[in-house]
């Protein structure tokens, strides 16, 4: 018996991750996942930048 990934390669319509708004759309689902991943990465970058700014100002305030 093969792995689930092999099954979904043979029958992509059975994979619920290939549906967008109840419609079978593997390319649309992939684009949606890519957009969500980019959004998460952008948010992580902003969070890191905010942490760096806060840390910089805390250090400056501590030296006064």
N, CA, C and O of each residue as an XYZ file, in Angstrom:
256
protein
N       0.851     -1.179      0.000
C       0.000      0.000      0.000
C       0.893      1.237      0.000
O       1.852      1.324      0.767
N       0.568      2.185     -0.864
C       1.373      3.388     -1.005
C       1.058      4.421      0.058
O       0.145      4.259      0.868
N       1.826      5.467      0.029
C       1.625      6.580      0.957
C       0.449      7.431      0.496
O       0.023      7.359     -0.657
N      -0.070      8.247      1.429
C      -1.178      9.136      1.080
C      -0.779     10.090     -0.032
O      -1.587     10.382     -0.913
N       0.450     10.581     -0.005
C       0.883     11.535     -1.031
C       0.818     10.908     -2.419
O       0.470     11.581     -3.389
N       1.151      9.626     -2.518
C       1.062      8.938     -3.805
C      -0.391      8.834     -4.251
O      -0.694      9.006     -5.432
N      -1.274      8.557     -3.330
C      -2.701      8.467     -3.649
C      -3.207      9.803     -4.176
O      -3.922      9.843     -5.178
N      -2.845     10.892     -3.514
C      -3.318     12.205     -3.927
C      -2.683     12.653     -5.242
O      -3.271     13.459     -5.963
N      -1.492     12.144     -5.564
C      -0.911     12.420     -6.878
C      -1.751     11.769     -7.969
O      -1.961     12.351     -9.033
N      -2.228     10.563     -7.699
C      -3.050      9.844     -8.664
C      -4.476     10.383     -8.730
O      -5.094     10.372     -9.795
N      -5.002     10.851     -7.604
C      -6.377     11.331     -7.517
C      -6.407     12.708     -6.828
O      -6.830     12.810     -5.676
N      -5.964     13.758     -7.518
C      -5.894     15.081     -6.883
C      -7.263     15.617     -6.472
O      -7.355     16.449     -5.569
N      -8.325     15.148     -7.126
C      -9.663     15.624     -6.762
C     -10.115     15.110     -5.402
O     -11.090     15.615     -4.846
N      -9.424     14.118     -4.861
C      -9.751     13.584     -3.544
C      -9.079     14.370     -2.421
O      -9.439     14.214     -1.254
N      -8.117     15.203     -2.762
C      -7.386     15.978     -1.772
C      -8.160     17.261     -1.468
O      -8.319     18.114     -2.341
N      -8.628     17.393     -0.258
C      -9.429     18.567      0.112
C      -8.623     19.866      0.032
O      -9.211     20.945     -0.033
N      -7.299     19.783      0.036
C      -6.464     20.976     -0.075
C      -6.495     21.556     -1.483
O      -6.004     22.664     -1.695
N      -7.055     20.842     -2.441
C      -7.142     21.321     -3.821
C      -8.458     22.026     -4.118
O      -8.760     22.302     -5.280
N      -9.233     22.318     -3.104
C     -10.524     22.971     -3.296
C     -10.479     24.395     -2.750
O      -9.932     24.649     -1.677
N     -11.063     25.317     -3.511
C     -11.184     26.715     -3.097
C     -12.657     27.065     -3.175
O     -13.269     26.985     -4.241
N     -13.223     27.451     -2.044
C     -14.649     27.799     -1.966
C     -15.545     26.689     -2.510
O     -16.526     26.960     -3.203
N     -15.207     25.453     -2.196
C     -16.022     24.313     -2.587
C     -15.847     23.870     -4.027
O     -16.550     22.968     -4.482
N     -14.934     24.480     -4.747
C     -14.682     24.139     -6.144
C     -13.298     23.552     -6.308
O     -12.341     24.043     -5.709
N     -13.177     22.501     -7.114
C     -11.882     21.882     -7.391
C     -11.052     22.846     -8.225
O     -11.377     23.120     -9.380
N      -9.982     23.357     -7.635
C      -9.113     24.324     -8.304
C      -7.707     24.196     -7.726
O      -7.315     25.000     -6.881
N      -6.933     23.188     -8.172
C      -5.607     22.971     -7.585
C      -4.654     24.149     -7.779
O      -3.866     24.459     -6.885
N      -4.716     24.808     -8.937
C      -3.820     25.945     -9.165
C      -4.227     27.125     -8.296
O      -3.370     27.828     -7.761
N      -5.519     27.345     -8.153
C      -5.999     28.419     -7.286
C      -5.659     28.150     -5.829
O      -5.303     29.066     -5.088
N      -5.770     26.878     -5.416
C      -5.438     26.510     -4.040
C      -3.954     26.721     -3.778
O      -3.570     27.187     -2.706
N      -3.122     26.380     -4.754
C      -1.678     26.579     -4.597
C      -1.349     28.068     -4.510
O      -0.511     28.473     -3.704
N      -2.001     28.876     -5.331
C      -1.784     30.326     -5.290
C      -2.241     30.896     -3.949
O      -1.592     31.782     -3.394
N      -3.340     30.396     -3.439
C      -3.842     30.841     -2.138
C      -2.857     30.493     -1.026
O      -2.578     31.315     -0.154
N      -2.334     29.268     -1.065
C      -1.349     28.853     -0.052
C      -0.072     29.684     -0.162
O       0.516     30.056      0.853
N       0.358     29.976     -1.390
C       1.569     30.789     -1.581
C       1.349     32.202     -1.044
O       2.239     32.779     -0.420
N       0.174     32.751     -1.285
C      -0.141     34.085     -0.772
C      -0.168     34.120      0.737
O       0.317     35.069      1.353
N      -0.737     33.080      1.339
C      -0.775     33.007      2.805
C       0.632     32.861      3.376
O       0.953     33.459      4.403
N       1.471     32.066      2.712
C       2.847     31.884      3.181
C       3.622     33.198      3.093
O       4.398     33.525      3.991
N       3.411     33.951      2.012
C       4.077     35.242      1.871
C       3.608     36.203      2.950
O       4.414     36.929      3.531
N       2.320     36.209      3.219
C       1.773     37.075      4.253
C       2.375     36.731      5.620
O       2.746     37.627      6.379
N       2.470     35.447      5.929
C       3.070     35.027      7.200
C       4.536     35.436      7.281
O       5.000     35.871      8.334
N       5.271     35.299      6.172
C       6.686     35.684      6.168
C       6.832     37.189      6.330
O       7.698     37.650      7.073
N       5.996     37.958      5.646
C       6.040     39.413      5.784
C       5.747     39.826      7.225
O       6.400     40.719      7.764
N       4.761     39.172      7.848
C       4.417     39.499      9.229
C       5.566     39.141     10.174
O       5.854     39.884     11.112
N       6.212     38.017      9.931
C       7.353     37.622     10.759
C       8.492     38.633     10.617
O       9.154     38.964     11.600
N       8.720     39.120      9.400
C       9.764     40.130      9.187
C       9.429     41.426      9.923
O      10.306     42.039     10.533
N       8.164     41.843      9.868
C       7.756     43.046     10.592
C       7.884     42.867     12.101
O       8.321     43.779     12.801
N       7.504     41.694     12.602
C       7.638     41.415     14.033
C       9.095     41.492     14.473
O       9.397     42.033     15.536
N      10.000     40.952     13.656
C      11.428     40.995     13.981
C      11.937     42.433     13.982
O      12.740     42.812     14.834
N      11.467     43.228     13.026
C      11.873     44.630     12.970
C      11.367     45.394     14.194
O      12.093     46.212     14.760
N      10.146     45.135     14.594
C       9.574     45.785     15.784
C      10.353     45.391     17.029
O      10.654     46.243     17.865
N      10.686     44.101     17.165
C      11.473     43.649     18.315
C      12.824     44.353     18.361
O      13.282     44.750     19.432
N      13.462     44.508     17.203
C      14.767     45.174     17.158
C      14.646     46.638     17.574
O      15.498     47.145     18.304
N      13.598     47.321     17.117
C      13.394     48.725     17.480
C      13.145     48.859     18.976
O      13.714     49.735     19.627
N      12.295     47.991     19.522
C      11.989     48.041     20.956
C      13.247     47.773     21.769
O      13.516     48.469     22.748
N      14.017     46.768     21.367
C      15.243     46.437     22.101
C      16.239     47.599     22.051
O      16.898     47.898     23.047
N      16.344     48.243     20.907
C      17.256     49.387     20.760
C      16.854     50.518     21.700
O      17.708     51.126     22.346
N      15.558     50.799     21.777
C      15.098     51.900     22.612
C      15.126     51.552     24.097
O      15.306     52.435     24.936
N      14.950     50.287     24.427
C      15.074     49.875     25.824
C      16.513     50.049     26.287
O      16.766     50.515     27.398
N      17.452     49.673     25.428
C      18.864     49.818     25.790
C      19.225     51.297     25.949
O      19.971     51.663     26.857
N      18.705     52.129     25.081
C      18.973     53.565     25.177
C      18.347     54.161     26.425
O      18.956     55.025     27.057
N      17.168     53.734     26.793
C      16.494     54.239     27.981
C      17.201     53.758     29.248
O      17.203     54.464     30.256
N      17.791     52.583     29.211
C      18.492     52.041     30.362
C      19.809     52.750     30.635
O      20.290     52.737     31.768
N      20.392     53.359     29.631
C      21.675     54.058     29.772
C      21.519     55.467     30.315
O      22.522     56.102     30.639
N      20.309     55.976     30.428
C      20.088     57.348     30.902
C      20.180     57.441     32.388
O      20.019     58.524     32.949
